[in-house]
Each structure stands twice: as structure tokens, then as C-alpha cells.
Amino acid sequence: MAKKPTVYKNYINGEWVASVTKKTFANVNPADTSDIVGYFQDSDERDVNAAVAAAKAAYEKWRLVPAPKRGELVMKLGWWLMENKEKLAKDATREMGKILKETRGDVQEGIDMALFCAGEGRRMYGETTPSELPNKWAMTMRQPLGVCGLITPWNFPMAIPTWKMMPALVCGNTVVIKPATLTPLTVWNLVKGAEAVGFPKGVVNYVTGSGRKVGDPLCKHPDVALVSFTGSTDVGRQINLACAPSFKRVGLEMGGKNAVIVMDDANLDLALDGVLWGAFGTTGQRCTATSRCLVQKGVYEKFLAMLAKRAKALKVGDGADESVDMGPAVDEGQLKTDLEYVEIAKKEGARLICGGKRLTGPKYKNGFFMEPTIFADVTPKMRLFKEEVFGPVLAVVPFKTFEEGVALQNDCLYGLSGSIYTQDVNKAFAAMRDVHTGLFYVNAPTIGAENHLPFGGVKQTGNGHREGGWEALELFSEWKAIYVDFSGSLQRAQIDTDDIVKVE
Ligand code: UN1
């Protein structure tokens, strides 16, 4: 008989507890919906209140733990992820569908982030600067904010929670994490790791449930100082509005409609590998995914033929099977959206060159599988050019000149990632300067950001903050400017400054 699925609990104040609602929801495997990964707490505002109260109480002690010591715990959590990498990757594939090679990379991002942030515990530099007055000291230091609400997505179920949690903790904040309802197990694992390496009770709290019943109260709670969210632009806007009345700091990482420019002079084999990986890796479900491919006229038809041939050869299936190239859509709703965009693009007159259909047959019957799909002759007026699909649907667009290619890249509501394939160094540098995105790649696809560099986008992708790199500390800390007067007398800034320089 099949093993009964585990019921997973919330983690509040160092205890694993059931929701006050006594309700749970099922987490299912998108490659096989008969496989129930587990049941998770269907929490509400009362659980959020308990978690925030625990985080608030713990904050008063945690903020006083020296940053290098906080960093040491973050490092231990990184080692714990390292030791458990394979199991964590398997769990992530089972709950969200992407192939094992990619979930291993997802966990690796968590490890990288932990080790990077651990080091920040011994840097976290402020500045000292001369005062305008004699015998006076001036300096800056970082201070934590308090309780941080972290609302995390399903597409990078391990990496993105660590992008938020590791810098938040090393800066001295305490956290309440609400994972996406599609991928609560991976964050449960991460929190288990935090418990195992000895984070004090209340520093890390975990509450599962819907955006409406858990996310929204977290945004509105007066004791939450910051909300960091990754997900769609629509939900990001709602979060920003929910946080506005209490002037919370908000970090938003949202949509993308990222483009690759393929110039006539590009190494086409290289561009082909990059575009396929960018478009169909993670089943197209990355905010950095390549969803538009802009190809210069001279190589347009040739490149389209190359793309179609290779896309048709991609093996679609259960991500747990090592021979598979592309897993399922994360759930029925996402698959429906992907297929709707196929219909929209057809109606708008784009030319389907491969894919476009849901996969059926015994191997696929319990999952959300579709063919890697490519449309050619997409124009800027079409919805497929403008709107984020978050699935394996690539729009290919022809262009004549370099300037036109850059203009097409920038003709976009979003500004996360961009790329150019060219052998011409002048064009590469001009594109680096002129493409309006937060990430840019030369001769590489739009995906593949590394954790020690800032990650984020412009326009409707973000709100000016960055994750990754030391820049992440900017989101999770406040600057304090400090003046120490050791003259023993009142010295008035801007006023008692006239007679300081006496030239005899
Ligand atoms: C995302 O696109 O949702 O750069 C995150 C990348 C990964 C992270 C992507 N390192 O593609």
C-alpha cells in the first residue's frame, strides 16, 4: 500500500505547530498528480500574528548577536544545504516539476547565497568620514529593520527564499516566510535546516497558506518592517499597495519579457544553444527566461530552421528522469495560460514553427506537459511580443539594423534581462550600454545570474532594489549616521565653522 502523505506543520517560535484553522491543503507532483507530496497548513491571519509576535520578540536578542556570529550560523545553513543537496533537489523536482539538473542548480544557488552572506557578516562595512568640526567623529553603520515578511515563488523554490532569508538574517532581522502554495516542501526543508544548525527560536518562522489569508495579513501587519516578494507584476502591485499605508519597505522582483538579439555575424551554433536553454529551461518558467528572440534578417530563416529542429528533439517528461530535457508546467492553471497564448498568437497571425500542443498519451496523462513551442514573424503589436507567458512559448521577431534590434529589446514594459549574440565587440558594448535592463549578457542566454552580483530589473520588473551581491544588504538594513563630539563643548554644525581655519 502506498505510504500516507506526511502532514507538514508551520514553524513558529521554534515549534512545529498546526494552523489554528485545523485545515490543510495538498501539494501535488505536476508530473503525476496522483502523487501527493504532502499536506500543508492552510493558515490564516491568526497564525501570521503568532509568527510575527515570535519574530518580534526574537528580534530584540538577535539584533545584538554580533554580525560575524550571525554569519557563522548562515554559513552552517549553507553547509547543511550542501550535505543534503541531492535530497533537496529531488524534493524540489517532485513538487514543482523542473528537471533534476536544474533543481540541483537551484539548491546550489542557496548554498552560494549562504556562503556569500556569511562573509558579509565580517564585512558589512560602514564609512568613517571627517567631521566639519574639530574633535568630532562622523561615521555610518548598518542597522537591521526588524521583522521581515518574505513571500517566495514556486519557480526557484530554494534559491529565491535564500536570496531573501540569508541577507535578512545576517543583517540582524528576524523573518516570517510564506512560500508559494505550490512549493511549500522546499522551504519547509530550508527551515528544517535552520532549526538543525541552531538558529535561536523565533528568528526563522514559516507559515504556509494562500496569498489572501497569509500574504495579505503579513503585508498589513504593523509589526512587519519589510516585505520582500518575488512573483508576478500584478501580485507585486497588490503587495505594494497593501504595504503603502504603513510605509513598509518593499522589495519587489516581478515579471519579464526578456529578449536575445541574434546578429547576422553571431556564432549561430552558440546562439542556438543559448536560446533553447533560455527559452525552454525550467519549462520557460523563469522571470529571466528568453521569451523573445530577435533575429537579424540575414540569418532569420536559417536560424528559425535550426531552432525548430532542435526544439522538436527536446525530450519532455518527468523531471526526475535524468534523460528528460524539459519538465511539466507547474500546474493546470499555468498550462492553460501557456495553451491560451498559443491560440492568441495563432489568431494574431504569428507563424507556428513547432509545438503548440498539450502532450497526451499514457506517459503524460497525469501531468501538465506541453510541447516546446516557437512562433515566427511575431510583431511588436502582438500580445505574444508584449505579455509574459511564463511557459515554453518563444516569440521570434525579425529585424534589419542593430539599432532596430536594440529598440525592439527596449520596447517592453519589463526590464529584467537581455542578451546579444555577436562577434562584433563594438556592437556588444553599445548593446551593454543601450539595452534597458537590470541584467545583460553577451554571447550567453538571458538566464544564468550568479549570486554575488546584484539581481533585479528596471521598469515594471522591480522597484529599484536588488537581490544578490552586497547590494542585497541595502534592502535588508537601514543606514544610521553617527556623530561623536569629543571636544567637550557645544559645537554647532554649519554655524561654528567660520573661525576654524586661522592663518596667522
Ligand atoms: C528567475 O528567473 O526567476 O539567472 C530566477 C537565473 C537564475 C535565477 C533565476 N540564476 O536564471
Residues whose N, C-alpha, C, O or C-beta is under 5 A from the ligand:
A	BS01	UN1	F156 R286 C287 T288 I447 G448 A449
